[in-house]
Amino acid sequence: MAVKLYIFDESKLMLAANLDAVGYALSDFNPPAGLVPDGPSNNPWQALGPDDKPIIQSPAAGLGYGWSFEVGSAAEARTLIDDFRNRARSIGRADISRVLGIDVTPSSMGLAERGQHWCSNSGHGYHFGTRRLGRGLIAAGALDDKGLTGKGVKVFLVDQGVSQTYIEGLGGTYGGGMSWKVDGEVKFPGQGSSNDVRLPNQHGSMMMRSLIELAPDAHYYDLPMIPGRITDVESFTMKALFGFLFLRYVYLSQPGPWVILNAWGIVDRFAESLRGYYTNDPDHYLNNLVKLIAQKHDVVFAAGNSGQFCSDPRSTVYDRGPSRSIWGANGLSDVTSVGAVRTDGTWIGASSQGPGPEGFVTETDTETPKKPDLCAPSWFVENNNAHLRSGGTSSASAVVAGAIAALREGWDVSAVAPAGMRIALQDGARRVTSPGWNERTGFGILNLKGTMTQLPA
């Protein structure tokens, strides 16, 4: 059975040089006809400003080069990957192997004992709290006391798309985004995710309500990269490589602070031709790129909705529950991974459980990542509109990203590095069951009053 892989680097020149260093050539990887003779980049992204006009892209000229290719079987893929990685390590250049990774044998899942949890549709109660209760749970009034509104902060929403009209209707400021041409069609930022779903009920709109509520003066950018469902992990991560590389060089090179919110993840690893190729390999190029971005900017991920009790129905038995439900960049030590609780602090049984991917244990990160980092409220309705509901760890991650955006007005990255902000969130969190970390709620529930006590005076 054929297996899809890809080859990728920051430019055609860099890719050719790195391949040559380990004894390979561009032509060894079945490049599509006409691709190799082309210019230094085949990046499909385009940066757009708030007026939908292209931004001058000179900082990203020739940025991003690669393609997908197939090998005959998983065994052949393993041989190729192992040979490539061994060659890179033999010359002291393990970084060259960053596009490679493999784990083709799924492990069995051991379910944790049942405990207190809540599912929205399983007879355990249908109570939905309000946004007002959620604000109380996270002590959001601490932001008001300090006058922190996210002024001067920029937030990139990496999702299915968000509407400029909706952002401005909530009183927010739209800053632009990135368009992407796929199959001859261009998906523009600022247009929303779907014409078939009412604007207020769209996924991006749900998250924007929490972002703007906590950081009304931040500027919001749209990267409409996420499909309705990720059915081909290799293809998706290939496109994400281009997108994040472009994001890093075109936007993040501009003055910030920047917060990057990612409300997406892999729920079914059978959508990965090589199981673990992205989800369980810290050296995968996309994971490496996210780590690089997270060194200078706050990167927030939703932990996922594959908890053991009321999991996303798309996730398989191998991809739900403790230690089997947070995969890929969502589990990196360098990002802030967010689980979900109700507005009264009850853990939501669909929230993905840690720790992070076992394969992420390396010589430098010697223990399995403690993910999620913390939880935030979800499954709540608007104060005056019970029909507008915010749910899942997507909603929770937007609450945390909005909180970080507000805090960054008072504590720039020059004063508190992204890693320091994450530690402050952890140490200031409201403890749930124990003084340390646990697989369900991480280090506890977001507590902005407590977080501020952990930040420099």
Secondary structure, DSSP 4 states (H G I P E B T S, - for coil): --EEEEEEESSHHHHHHHHHHTT--GGGG-PPTTTTTS-S----EEEE-TTSPBPP-GGGTT--EEEEEEES-HHHHHHHHHHHHHHHHHTT-GGGGGG-----SPPP-PPPPP-S-B-TTSSS----EEHHHHHHHTTTHHHHHHT---TT-EEEEEES--BHHHHHHTT-EEEEEEEEEETTEEE-TTB-S-SSS-GGGSHHHHHHHHHHHH-TTSEEEEEE---SS---HHHHHHHHHHHHHHIIIIITTSSS-EEEEE----S-GGGSSSTTTTTT-TTSHHHHHHHHHHTTSEEEEE--S--SSS--TTS-GGGSSTTSS--GGGG-TTSEEEEEE-TTSPBBTTS--SS--GGG--SSS-S------EEEE-SEEETTEEEEEE-HHHHHHHHHHHHHHHHHHHS-TTTS-HHHHHHHHHHTSBPSSSSS-BTTTBT-B--HHHHHHHS--
